Amino acid sequence: MNLMMMDNNRLRESFEQAAAIYQQARPDYPEPLFEDLIRAANLNPGDRLLEIGCATGKATLPLAKRGFAITCVELGAELAAVARHNLAGMDVNIIHGGFEDWRPEEDNGFDLVFAATAWKWVDPEVRYKKAWQVLRPGGHLAFWNAEHVFPAGGDPFFQEIQNVYYEIGEGKPADKNEWPGPGELNEQRDEIEQSGLFETVHIQHFDWERIYQVEEYIQLLETFSGHILMEKRKRDKLFREIRVRLNGRPDLPVRRHWGAVLHVARRKD
């Protein structure tokens, strides 16, 4: 079954299988993104933040270190357990459950609700309404996704390997922008405004680069829902071909460029 046709719930639950390697394999978000978020949302140390889908704490830790009190709602039990270990000693409370079903205490009025590479997995019929409900008047919503971008002069490997994805039936759909450059990722301003509950106050693009050795890159792929749920025979063929091609390069590391679009919106009262 092509991964693009898989049920969204199955895809978002698949990250549980990568809990042991997620923190190491996934990239850190750039520090300027957090500084930009803090400015745009007018946050101050001690403010109360709610994170949707913290996974192992990739975005939680940098904000906890800045003195914020954070509640995380994480769908995966294993991910939540790893996050508790990674965030031990911090002012962080991790709740195992789905954001859609979570019921906060009555007096909970968060200063910020945020999601780092998790907003897209939340039910679109629920996410804006639920975020609005748990925010204090004047509070903010923020979200961003870490995605692959392709700058001019970037590593050609990713285009070169596409024939293998198509061969195993997992190629990208033709109607999508397959190779967005830095600054070209989609913005969700219209979606925010159409909710009727928030007004967009800030959108900013970020991009950064990370170098991967062959097995590090394979491990990264093992944290992506599409690759986690790929049929074993397909995944084995893909990873085998990746190893052959990368180990045959004169310069072994893979240069992968990441992009993120930070969206910050203020709650309408």
Disulfide bonds with the S-S distance in Angstrom:
none
